[in-house]
Amino acid sequence: MIIVDKITEVAEALLQSAKEESVLSMAAFHKLFKDNTLENDKYDTLESASRALAYPRFAI
């Protein structure tokens, strides 16, 4: 399940990493969520955030 309230925060973290020509570390990614958040929900949210940033022609 996508955590809609976190899409913007995750997208901003991805953009910041890109601006720094880096990657968003796993530790930093997981810190964006509450400890009891399901892994599948985190990754569904990550996918949604990355799709929101992608040029529509290249989005999966």
DRENMIVO-197409 format. One record per atom (N, C-alpha, C, O): residue number from 1; residue in three letters; atom name; x, y, z. Coordinates in Angstrom, 2 decimals, padded with zeros to 5 digits. Example, Ala and Ser with C-alpha at 12.3 -4.5 7.8 and 13.67 -1.06 7.14 Angstrom:
> seq, type, atom, u, v, w
> 1, ALA, N, 013.19, -005.69, 007.80
> 1, ALA, CA, 012.30, -004.50, 007.80
> 1, ALA, C, 013.20, -003.30, 007.80
> 1, ALA, O, 014.24, -003.32, 008.46
> 2, SER, N, 012.85, -002.25, 007.08
> 2, SER, CA, 013.67, -001.06, 007.14
> 2, SER, C, 012.90, 000.03, 007.87
> 2, SER, O, 013.41, 001.14, 008.04
//
This chain:
> seq, type, atom, u, v, w
> 1, MET, N, 000.84, -001.18, 000.00
> 1, MET, CA, 000.00, 000.00, 000.00
> 1, MET, C, 000.89, 001.25, 000.00
> 1, MET, O, 001.84, 001.35, 000.78
> 2, ILE, N, 000.58, 002.16, -000.86
> 2, ILE, CA, 001.33, 003.41, -000.95
> 2, ILE, C, 000.95, 004.30, 000.23
> 2, ILE, O, -000.22, 004.47, 000.55
> 3, ILE, N, 001.97, 004.87, 000.86
> 3, ILE, CA, 001.74, 005.81, 001.96
> 3, ILE, C, 001.74, 007.20, 001.34
> 3, ILE, O, 002.79, 007.83, 001.18
> 4, VAL, N, 000.57, 007.66, 000.99
> 4, VAL, CA, 000.40, 008.90, 000.24
> 4, VAL, C, 001.06, 010.09, 000.94
> 4, VAL, O, 001.65, 010.94, 000.28
> 5, ASP, N, 000.96, 010.14, 002.25
> 5, ASP, CA, 001.52, 011.26, 003.01
> 5, ASP, C, 003.04, 011.33, 002.92
> 5, ASP, O, 003.62, 012.35, 003.28
> 6, LYS, N, 003.69, 010.28, 002.45
> 6, LYS, CA, 005.15, 010.25, 002.39
> 6, LYS, C, 005.71, 010.41, 000.98
> 6, LYS, O, 006.93, 010.53, 000.82
> 7, ILE, N, 004.85, 010.42, -000.03
> 7, ILE, CA, 005.35, 010.49, -001.41
> 7, ILE, C, 006.22, 011.72, -001.62
> 7, ILE, O, 007.31, 011.62, -002.19
> 8, THR, N, 005.76, 012.88, -001.19
> 8, THR, CA, 006.52, 014.11, -001.39
> 8, THR, C, 007.85, 014.07, -000.66
> 8, THR, O, 008.87, 014.46, -001.22
> 9, GLU, N, 007.86, 013.59, 000.56
> 9, GLU, CA, 009.09, 013.52, 001.34
> 9, GLU, C, 010.11, 012.58, 000.68
> 9, GLU, O, 011.30, 012.90, 000.61
> 10, VAL, N, 009.64, 011.46, 000.21
> 10, VAL, CA, 010.53, 010.51, -000.47
> 10, VAL, C, 011.03, 011.11, -001.77
> 10, VAL, O, 012.22, 011.01, -002.09
> 11, ALA, N, 010.15, 011.74, -002.54
> 11, ALA, CA, 010.55, 012.37, -003.80
> 11, ALA, C, 011.59, 013.46, -003.56
> 11, ALA, O, 012.55, 013.57, -004.32
> 12, GLU, N, 011.40, 014.26, -002.53
> 12, GLU, CA, 012.37, 015.31, -002.21
> 12, GLU, C, 013.72, 014.73, -001.83
> 12, GLU, O, 014.76, 015.27, -002.21
> 13, ALA, N, 013.73, 013.62, -001.10
> 13, ALA, CA, 014.98, 012.96, -000.74
> 13, ALA, C, 015.68, 012.43, -001.98
> 13, ALA, O, 016.90, 012.52, -002.10
> 14, LEU, N, 014.92, 011.87, -002.91
> 14, LEU, CA, 015.49, 011.38, -004.17
> 14, LEU, C, 016.07, 012.53, -004.98
> 14, LEU, O, 017.17, 012.42, -005.54
> 15, LEU, N, 015.34, 013.64, -005.06
> 15, LEU, CA, 015.83, 014.80, -005.80
> 15, LEU, C, 017.10, 015.37, -005.18
> 15, LEU, O, 018.03, 015.73, -005.90
> 16, GLN, N, 017.14, 015.45, -003.87
> 16, GLN, CA, 018.33, 015.97, -003.19
> 16, GLN, C, 019.53, 015.08, -003.48
> 16, GLN, O, 020.63, 015.59, -003.73
> 17, SER, N, 019.35, 013.79, -003.43
> 17, SER, CA, 020.44, 012.87, -003.75
> 17, SER, C, 020.91, 013.06, -005.18
> 17, SER, O, 022.11, 013.05, -005.45
> 18, ALA, N, 019.98, 013.23, -006.09
> 18, ALA, CA, 020.34, 013.44, -007.50
> 18, ALA, C, 021.11, 014.73, -007.68
> 18, ALA, O, 022.08, 014.78, -008.45
> 19, LYS, N, 020.70, 015.78, -006.99
> 19, LYS, CA, 021.41, 017.07, -007.08
> 19, LYS, C, 022.84, 016.94, -006.58
> 19, LYS, O, 023.74, 017.62, -007.06
> 20, GLU, N, 023.03, 016.06, -005.60
> 20, GLU, CA, 024.36, 015.83, -005.03
> 20, GLU, C, 025.13, 014.77, -005.81
> 20, GLU, O, 026.24, 014.38, -005.44
> 21, GLU, N, 024.53, 014.30, -006.91
> 21, GLU, CA, 025.11, 013.23, -007.73
> 21, GLU, C, 025.46, 012.02, -006.86
> 21, GLU, O, 026.55, 011.46, -006.95
> 22, SER, N, 024.51, 011.66, -006.04
> 22, SER, CA, 024.66, 010.57, -005.08
> 22, SER, C, 023.43, 009.67, -005.17
> 22, SER, O, 022.63, 009.77, -006.10
> 23, VAL, N, 023.30, 008.81, -004.21
> 23, VAL, CA, 022.12, 007.95, -004.10
> 23, VAL, C, 021.54, 008.11, -002.70
> 23, VAL, O, 022.24, 008.48, -001.76
> 24, LEU, N, 020.27, 007.82, -002.58
> 24, LEU, CA, 019.62, 007.82, -001.27
> 24, LEU, C, 019.98, 006.51, -000.59
> 24, LEU, O, 019.62, 005.44, -001.08
> 25, SER, N, 020.67, 006.59, 000.52
> 25, SER, CA, 021.09, 005.36, 001.21
> 25, SER, C, 019.88, 004.62, 001.77
> 25, SER, O, 018.83, 005.21, 002.03
> 26, MET, N, 020.06, 003.34, 001.94
> 26, MET, CA, 018.99, 002.53, 002.53
> 26, MET, C, 018.64, 003.03, 003.92
> 26, MET, O, 017.46, 003.10, 004.29
> 27, ALA, N, 019.66, 003.38, 004.70
> 27, ALA, CA, 019.41, 003.87, 006.06
> 27, ALA, C, 018.59, 005.15, 006.03
> 27, ALA, O, 017.63, 005.30, 006.79
> 28, ALA, N, 018.98, 006.08, 005.16
> 28, ALA, CA, 018.25, 007.35, 005.07
> 28, ALA, C, 016.82, 007.13, 004.58
> 28, ALA, O, 015.89, 007.77, 005.05
> 29, PHE, N, 016.67, 006.21, 003.63
> 29, PHE, CA, 015.34, 005.90, 003.12
> 29, PHE, C, 014.44, 005.36, 004.23
> 29, PHE, O, 013.31, 005.82, 004.39
> 30, HIS, N, 014.94, 004.41, 004.99
> 30, HIS, CA, 014.12, 003.80, 006.04
> 30, HIS, C, 013.82, 004.77, 007.17
> 30, HIS, O, 012.79, 004.63, 007.84
> 31, LYS, N, 014.68, 005.75, 007.40
> 31, LYS, CA, 014.44, 006.74, 008.44
> 31, LYS, C, 013.27, 007.67, 008.11
> 31, LYS, O, 012.76, 008.37, 008.99
> 32, LEU, N, 012.86, 007.69, 006.85
> 32, LEU, CA, 011.74, 008.54, 006.45
> 32, LEU, C, 010.40, 008.01, 006.96
> 32, LEU, O, 009.40, 008.72, 006.93
> 33, PHE, N, 010.39, 006.77, 007.43
> 33, PHE, CA, 009.15, 006.10, 007.84
> 33, PHE, C, 009.18, 005.75, 009.32
> 33, PHE, O, 010.25, 005.65, 009.93
> 34, LYS, N, 008.01, 005.56, 009.89
> 34, LYS, CA, 007.90, 005.08, 011.27
> 34, LYS, C, 008.46, 003.66, 011.34
> 34, LYS, O, 008.45, 002.93, 010.35
> 35, ASP, N, 008.94, 003.29, 012.52
> 35, ASP, CA, 009.56, 001.98, 012.70
> 35, ASP, C, 008.63, 000.81, 012.37
> 35, ASP, O, 009.09, -000.23, 011.92
> 36, ASN, N, 007.36, 000.98, 012.59
> 36, ASN, CA, 006.42, -000.13, 012.38
> 36, ASN, C, 005.83, -000.18, 010.97
> 36, ASN, O, 004.89, -000.92, 010.72
> 37, THR, N, 006.39, 000.61, 010.05
> 37, THR, CA, 005.90, 000.61, 008.67
> 37, THR, C, 006.34, -000.66, 007.96
> 37, THR, O, 007.51, -001.05, 008.03
> 38, LEU, N, 005.42, -001.30, 007.28
> 38, LEU, CA, 005.73, -002.52, 006.55
> 38, LEU, C, 006.69, -002.23, 005.39
> 38, LEU, O, 006.59, -001.19, 004.74
> 39, GLU, N, 007.62, -003.15, 005.16
> 39, GLU, CA, 008.61, -002.98, 004.09
> 39, GLU, C, 007.92, -002.80, 002.73
> 39, GLU, O, 008.32, -001.94, 001.95
> 40, ASN, N, 006.92, -003.61, 002.45
> 40, ASN, CA, 006.22, -003.49, 001.17
> 40, ASN, C, 005.63, -002.10, 000.98
> 40, ASN, O, 005.64, -001.56, -000.12
> 41, ASP, N, 005.11, -001.53, 002.05
> 41, ASP, CA, 004.52, -000.20, 001.97
> 41, ASP, C, 005.59, 000.85, 001.68
> 41, ASP, O, 005.36, 001.79, 000.92
> 42, LYS, N, 006.76, 000.68, 002.28
> 42, LYS, CA, 007.87, 001.61, 002.01
> 42, LYS, C, 008.25, 001.58, 000.54
> 42, LYS, O, 008.41, 002.62, -000.09
> 43, TYR, N, 008.40, 000.38, 000.01
> 43, TYR, CA, 008.85, 000.25, -001.37
> 43, TYR, C, 007.76, 000.62, -002.38
> 43, TYR, O, 008.06, 001.10, -003.47
> 44, ASP, N, 006.51, 000.40, -002.03
> 44, ASP, CA, 005.42, 000.88, -002.88
> 44, ASP, C, 005.45, 002.41, -002.95
> 44, ASP, O, 005.21, 003.00, -004.00
> 45, THR, N, 005.73, 003.04, -001.83
> 45, THR, CA, 005.81, 004.49, -001.76
> 45, THR, C, 007.02, 005.00, -002.55
> 45, THR, O, 006.92, 006.00, -003.25
> 46, LEU, N, 008.14, 004.31, -002.43
> 46, LEU, CA, 009.33, 004.67, -003.20
> 46, LEU, C, 009.05, 004.59, -004.70
> 46, LEU, O, 009.42, 005.49, -005.45
> 47, GLU, N, 008.40, 003.53, -005.12
> 47, GLU, CA, 008.07, 003.38, -006.54
> 47, GLU, C, 007.15, 004.51, -007.00
> 47, GLU, O, 007.34, 005.06, -008.09
> 48, SER, N, 006.17, 004.85, -006.19
> 48, SER, CA, 005.25, 005.93, -006.54
> 48, SER, C, 005.98, 007.26, -006.64
> 48, SER, O, 005.73, 008.04, -007.56
> 49, ALA, N, 006.87, 007.53, -005.70
> 49, ALA, CA, 007.63, 008.78, -005.71
> 49, ALA, C, 008.54, 008.85, -006.93
> 49, ALA, O, 008.65, 009.90, -007.57
> 50, SER, N, 009.20, 007.75, -007.25
> 50, SER, CA, 010.10, 007.76, -008.40
> 50, SER, C, 009.32, 007.92, -009.71
> 50, SER, O, 009.79, 008.57, -010.63
> 51, ARG, N, 008.15, 007.33, -009.79
> 51, ARG, CA, 007.31, 007.51, -010.99
> 51, ARG, C, 006.84, 008.95, -011.11
> 51, ARG, O, 006.73, 009.48, -012.21
> 52, ALA, N, 006.56, 009.58, -009.99
> 52, ALA, CA, 006.12, 010.97, -010.01
> 52, ALA, C, 007.22, 011.88, -010.54
> 52, ALA, O, 006.94, 012.93, -011.13
> 53, LEU, N, 008.47, 011.50, -010.34
> 53, LEU, CA, 009.60, 012.30, -010.79
> 53, LEU, C, 010.01, 012.00, -012.23
> 53, LEU, O, 010.66, 012.81, -012.88
> 54, ALA, N, 009.63, 010.84, -012.72
> 54, ALA, CA, 010.09, 010.39, -014.04
> 54, ALA, C, 009.35, 011.10, -015.16
> 54, ALA, O, 008.18, 011.46, -015.04
> 55, TYR, N, 010.06, 011.30, -016.24
> 55, TYR, CA, 009.46, 011.83, -017.46
> 55, TYR, C, 008.42, 010.80, -017.90
> 55, TYR, O, 008.75, 009.63, -018.05
> 56, PRO, N, 007.18, 011.22, -018.13
> 56, PRO, CA, 006.11, 010.25, -018.41
> 56, PRO, C, 006.41, 009.26, -019.53
> 56, PRO, O, 005.95, 008.11, -019.49
> 57, ARG, N, 007.15, 009.68, -020.50
> 57, ARG, CA, 007.46, 008.80, -021.63
> 57, ARG, C, 008.33, 007.62, -021.21
> 57, ARG, O, 008.29, 006.56, -021.83
> 58, PHE, N, 009.11, 007.81, -020.14
> 58, PHE, CA, 010.03, 006.77, -019.70
> 58, PHE, C, 009.56, 006.03, -018.46
> 58, PHE, O, 010.21, 005.08, -018.03
> 59, ALA, N, 008.46, 006.45, -017.88
> 59, ALA, CA, 007.95, 005.80, -016.67
> 59, ALA, C, 007.51, 004.38, -016.99
> 59, ALA, O, 007.04, 004.08, -018.08
> 60, ILE, N, 007.69, 003.52, -016.01
> 60, ILE, CA, 007.34, 002.11, -016.18
> 60, ILE, C, 005.84, 001.94, -016.19
> 60, ILE, O, 005.34, 000.82, -016.33
//
